[in-house]
Amino acid sequence: MATEAVDAPDASRPTAPASRHTGLAPRSMGLWGVIFTILAGAAPLYAMLFNVPLTVQGGGYAGPAAFVLATIALLVFSVGYIRMSQKVRSAGGFYSFVTAGLGKVTGLGTAYVISGCYIVFCAAIIGPTAYFTHGSLKHWFGLSVPTWLLLFVILALSTVLSWFRIGLTARVLSALMVLELLGLAVFVVAVGVRGGAHGLSAQPLNPVSLFGNGQAVRVFGTAAAGIALFGAFWSWVGFEMAPNYAEESRDPARTGRRAMYTTVIGLGVIYTLVSFCFVNGWGVAEVSQAVKAQFDGTYDSAFYPLTDRFGTRALTEYFRVLTITSGFAAQLAFYNTASRYLFSLGREQVLPGWLATTHRAHRSPHRAGMMVTAIVALYMLAFVVADPSTLATLTKLGTWSPLLGVLGLLAVQALVCVAIIRYFLVHARTDFRPWATLIAPVLGCLAMLGGVTLLLTNSTALSGAGDALFIRAMPWVILALFATGVATALVFRSRDSARYDGIGSFTSFHD
């Protein structure tokens, strides 16, 4: 299929005033800028400190196998996703793909869900970042800064950075990411060279041991592969951001493809190595008890005794610092992606057109960013009012919110797989490829739906909140967002054809 790229709204529908800047800064990011922005969203060190213990809780010593399985599932998903990103380009990412493959009505429903998910992810990461910043400031300086204040300070810093050209943010994220990778590399080498606690065992990499792991049953009272797999999949959230920066990338087709494969495979290797060394550092027989001690409050992280033992006290302090910077980098990456979704919807007049105004000098979607700031602030304020305790920023804001966001993201990724299949069967038949545009998307869809099922089945255990209203409401919140988007599109179709035609109109199609 070869259609003209739509670079500007046509005369038949509402447009922003001519004086308004509505274009993002082109060619602002190279390959490594995109890669480091994606890696920052995934936050490798942050992900390891919080999610490796979670995989051990669900799968015992076989926790690292969850990262192996997640790598395979996301690599298969990426095959069709990358092919679609080469044909369909827009800052709208998932929204643009579903619109191109399944139509405007389903596309707008997707836009509402994914925009909500990325906004929730911002808050989900700011919470624990504030919690550990609070603890580190007390540890280093004896200062007790309220976590509620730290929440809004972190958000304010992101708001300031969002006003500048994306290249500046990419440089900030790149610098922080290098520091993270260096810290993880030192940890892996330190444990690997010294052979762990009892030598390096390959048992943690056996996927069969992940299911019904006896060690997890003995220590935690139950074993749930769903908990382990959630921890693994949550570690990758953000890997799918590359298409959102297509309009700001140099050579977007090549950049997007290379960035996606580099991050999926690279993160898979990093996560597997780090979790493997974590398990062997404690010892296959002892690791679950060590994680339980963390959950019981014996130490802040089960990684810290290992960095003390196999590295030095300085490495432990380095990890403490990086926990803060990694969390900040992750939420900043999600903040930027969320603002680009709102920017896309504003540019197409689905949301108020002023959201599509970009900064006169920096060409950043600063007004959409301000809207993200407002929503995230209100969301966090609701948690603070409900429970202002320091611990709640970690156990509620930082634990419940990821469940909601990941649930929506997995559901959208499953829908994207269906959209890819239909797009290449109906609209781009000449580019149809059995593996890349049919088999891989089918397998990817099944994997994402499996993830949704496991998350819903284990949501009570994952949240630690029993039958709390927030947990019970999660699937209904996602459905409500989708239904709102669908209803909005149907109203536009029946009453405002110009706006309906605008849905997805800034997407460009390429041979």
Residue pairs with C-beta under 8 A, 6 or more apart in sequence:
1 87
1 427
1 428
1 429
1 430
1 431
1 509
1 511
2 509
2 511
3 509
5 508
5 509
5 510
6 505
6 506
6 507
6 508
7 506
7 508
9 15
9 347
9 348
9 349
9 502
9 505
9 506
10 501
10 505
12 498
12 501
13 349
13 498
13 499
13 501
13 502
13 505
14 349
14 353
14 498
14 499
14 502
15 349
15 353
16 22
16 347
16 353
16 354
16 356
16 357
20 353
20 354
20 356
20 357
21 357
21 358
21 359
21 360
21 363
22 347
22 356
22 357
22 358
23 358
23 363
24 91
24 166
24 247
24 248
24 340
24 343
24 358
24 363
24 364
24 365
25 165
25 166
25 167
25 248
25 358
25 362
25 363
25 364
26 247
26 248
27 248
27 249
27 250
28 165
28 166
28 167
28 170
28 248
28 249
28 363
29 37
29 166
29 167
29 170
29 245
29 248
29 249
29 250
29 255
30 249
30 250
30 255
31 250
31 254
31 255
31 258
31 259
32 174
33 167
33 170
33 171
33 174
34 170
34 242
34 245
34 249
34 255
34 256
34 259
35 258
35 259
35 262
35 263
36 170
36 173
36 174
36 177
37 169
37 170
37 173
37 174
37 241
37 245
37 333
37 336
38 238
38 239
38 241
38 242
38 259
38 263
38 333
39 173
39 177
39 263
39 266
39 267
40 173
40 176
40 177
40 238
40 329
40 330
40 332
40 333
41 237
41 238
41 239
41 241
41 330
41 333
41 334
41 337
42 235
42 236
42 237
42 238
42 239
42 263
42 267
42 330
43 125
43 180
43 238
43 326
43 327
43 329
43 330
44 177
44 180
44 181
44 184
44 235
44 267
44 270
44 271
44 274
44 326
45 180
45 183
45 184
45 319
45 322
45 323
45 326
46 125
46 128
46 323
46 326
46 327
46 330
47 234
47 235
47 271
48 184
48 235
48 271
48 274
48 275
48 278
48 303
49 301
49 303
49 319
49 323
50 128
51 231
51 232
51 234
51 235
52 63
52 231
52 274
52 275
52 278
52 302
52 303
53 291
53 294
53 295
53 301
53 302
54 227
54 228
54 230
54 231
54 234
54 462
55 63
55 64
55 66
55 67
55 227
55 228
55 231
55 232
55 275
56 63
56 216
56 228
56 278
56 279
56 287
56 288
56 291
57 216
57 220
57 227
57 228
57 231
57 288
57 291
57 295
58 66
58 216
58 223
58 224
58 225
58 226
58 227
58 228
58 229
58 230
58 231
58 458
59 65
59 66
59 209
59 210
59 211
59 213
59 216
59 223
59 225
59 227
59 228
60 209
60 213
60 214
60 215
60 216
60 217
60 219
60 223
60 287
60 288
61 203
61 204
61 209
61 213
61 215
61 279
61 284
61 285
61 287
61 288
62 203
62 204
62 205
62 206
62 207
62 209
62 210
62 213
62 228
63 204
63 210
63 228
63 231
63 275
63 279
63 287
64 204
64 205
64 272
64 275
64 276
64 278
64 279
65 204
65 205
65 206
65 207
65 209
65 210
65 228
66 210
66 225
66 228
66 229
66 231
66 232
67 232
67 235
67 268
67 271
67 272
67 275
68 205
68 207
68 268
68 272
69 207
69 210
69 229
69 232
70 229
70 232
70 233
70 235
70 236
70 268
70 271
71 264
71 265
71 267
71 268
71 271
71 272
73 444
73 447
73 448
73 451
74 233
74 236
74 239
74 264
74 268
75 264
75 265
75 268
76 440
76 443
76 444
76 447
77 413
77 417
77 440
77 441
77 444
77 447
77 448
78 260
78 261
78 264
79 435
79 436
79 440
79 441
79 444
80 417
80 420
80 421
80 436
80 437
80 440
80 441
80 444
81 97
81 240
81 260
81 416
81 420
81 444
82 256
82 257
82 260
82 261
83 420
83 424
83 431
83 433
83 436
83 437
84 97
84 100
84 101
84 416
84 419
84 420
84 423
85 97
85 242
85 243
85 246
85 253
85 256
85 257
85 260
86 253
86 256
86 257
86 510
87 100
87 423
87 428
87 431
87 509
87 510
87 511
88 96
88 97
88 100
88 423
88 507
88 508
88 509
88 510
89 96
89 243
89 246
89 247
89 252
89 253
89 507
89 508
89 509
89 510
90 96
90 243
90 246
90 247
90 344
90 504
90 506
90 507
90 508
91 244
91 245
91 246
91 247
91 248
91 340
91 341
91 343
91 344
91 506
92 99
92 111
92 244
92 340
92 341
92 344
92 345
92 504
92 506
92 507
93 114
93 240
93 241
93 243
93 244
93 337
93 340
93 341
94 110
94 111
94 114
94 240
94 412
94 413
94 416
95 107
95 108
95 110
95 111
95 114
95 115
95 341
95 344
95 345
95 504
96 107
96 243
96 344
96 504
96 507
97 243
97 416
97 419
97 420
97 423
98 106
98 107
98 110
98 412
98 415
98 416
98 419
99 106
99 107
99 108
99 110
99 111
99 503
99 504
99 507
100 107
100 419
100 423
100 427
100 504
100 507
100 509
101 416
101 418
101 419
101 420
101 421
101 422
101 423
101 427
102 415
102 418
102 419
102 422
104 489
104 493
104 500
104 503
104 504
105 486
105 489
105 490
105 493
106 415
106 419
106 486
107 489
107 503
107 504
108 350
108 485
108 486
108 488
108 489
108 503
109 481
109 482
109 483
109 484
109 485
109 486
109 489
110 412
110 415
110 416
110 482
110 485
111 341
111 344
111 345
111 350
111 485
112 481
112 482
112 484
112 485
112 488
113 408
113 411
113 412
113 478
113 481
113 482
113 485
114 341
114 408
114 409
114 412
115 338
115 341
115 342
115 345
116 408
116 477
116 481
117 404
117 405
117 408
117 409
117 412
118 334
118 337
118 338
118 341
118 405
119 338
119 372
119 375
119 376
119 379
120 379
120 401
120 404
120 405
120 408
121 237
121 238
121 331
121 334
121 338
121 401
121 402
121 405
122 155
122 158
122 331
122 334
122 335
122 338
122 372
122 376
123 376
123 379
123 380
123 383
123 397
123 401
124 397
124 398
124 401
124 402
124 405
125 327
125 330
125 331
125 334
125 398
126 151
126 154
126 155
126 327
126 331
126 376
126 380
126 397
127 151
127 380
127 383
127 393
127 394
127 396
127 397
127 398
127 401
128 327
128 393
128 394
128 398
129 150
129 154
129 323
129 324
129 327
129 328
129 331
130 147
130 148
130 150
130 151
130 154
130 393
131 147
131 390
131 391
131 393
131 394
131 398
132 300
132 320
132 323
132 324
132 327
133 145
133 150
133 154
133 324
134 144
134 145
134 146
134 147
134 150
134 390
135 300
136 320
136 321
136 323
136 324
137 143
137 144
137 145
138 144
139 320
146 390
147 390
147 393
148 384
148 388
148 393
151 380
151 384
151 393
152 377
152 380
154 328
154 331
155 373
155 376
155 377
155 380
157 328
158 328
158 331
158 332
158 335
158 373
159 369
159 370
159 373
161 168
161 169
161 172
161 332
162 169
162 335
162 336
162 339
162 364
162 365
162 366
162 369
162 372
162 373
163 359
163 362
163 364
163 366
163 369
164 359
164 362
164 364
165 362
165 363
165 364
166 245
166 248
166 336
166 364
169 332
169 336
172 329
172 332
173 329
173 332
173 333
176 325
176 326
176 328
176 329
177 329
179 322
179 325
180 322
180 325
180 326
180 329
181 270
183 315
183 318
183 319
183 322
184 270
184 274
186 311
186 315
187 274
187 277
187 303
187 306
187 307
187 310
187 311
187 315
187 319
188 273
188 274
188 277
190 307
190 310
190 311
190 315
191 277
191 278
191 280
191 281
191 306
191 310
192 200
192 277
194 310
195 280
196 277
196 280
196 281
196 283
197 280
197 281
197 282
197 283
197 286
198 280
198 283
198 284
199 280
200 276
200 280
201 280
201 284
203 209
203 284
204 275
204 276
204 279
204 280
204 284
205 272
205 276
210 225
210 228
211 223
211 225
212 223
212 225
213 223
214 223
215 285
215 287
215 288
216 222
216 223
216 224
216 288
217 223
218 288
219 288
219 289
219 291
219 292
220 288
220 292
222 461
224 458
224 461
225 454
226 454
226 455
226 457
226 458
227 458
227 461
227 462
229 451
229 454
230 403
230 406
230 451
230 454
230 455
230 458
230 462
232 271
233 406
233 410
233 451
234 402
234 406
235 267
235 271
236 264
236 267
237 402
237 405
237 406
237 409
238 330
238 333
238 334
238 337
239 260
239 263
239 264
239 267
240 260
240 413
241 333
241 337
242 255
242 256
242 259
242 260
242 263
243 256
244 337
244 340
244 341
245 252
245 340
246 252
246 256
249 255
249 256
253 510
278 287
278 302
278 303
278 306
279 287
281 306
281 309
281 310
282 290
282 302
282 306
290 302
290 305
291 302
293 299
293 302
294 300
294 301
294 302
299 305
301 319
301 323
303 319
304 316
304 319
307 315
307 316
307 319
308 315
308 316
335 369
335 372
335 376
336 369
338 372
339 365
339 368
339 369
339 371
339 372
340 365
340 368
342 351
342 355
342 365
342 368
342 371
342 372
343 355
343 356
343 358
343 365
343 368
344 506
345 351
345 355
346 352
346 353
346 354
346 355
346 356
346 357
346 367
346 368
347 353
347 355
347 356
347 506
348 502
348 503
348 504
348 505
348 506
349 498
349 499
349 502
350 488
350 492
350 499
350 502
350 503
354 367
355 365
355 367
355 368
355 371
356 365
356 367
356 368
357 366
357 367
358 364
358 365
358 366
359 365
359 366
380 397
383 392
383 393
383 396
383 397
386 392
386 396
387 396
395 464
396 465
399 462
399 463
399 464
399 465
400 463
400 465
400 468
400 470
400 471
403 455
403 459
403 462
403 463
403 471
403 474
404 470
404 474
404 477
404 478
406 451
406 455
407 452
407 455
407 456
407 474
407 475
407 478
408 478
408 481
410 448
410 449
410 451
410 452
410 455
411 448
411 452
411 478
413 444
413 448
414 444
414 445
414 448
414 449
414 452
417 441
417 442
417 444
417 445
417 448
418 441
418 445
420 437
420 441
421 437
421 438
421 441
421 442
424 431
424 432
424 433
424 437
424 438
425 432
425 437
425 438
431 437
432 438
455 462
456 475
459 471
459 474
460 466
460 467
460 471
463 470
463 471
465 471
489 500
489 503
492 499
492 500
492 503
493 500
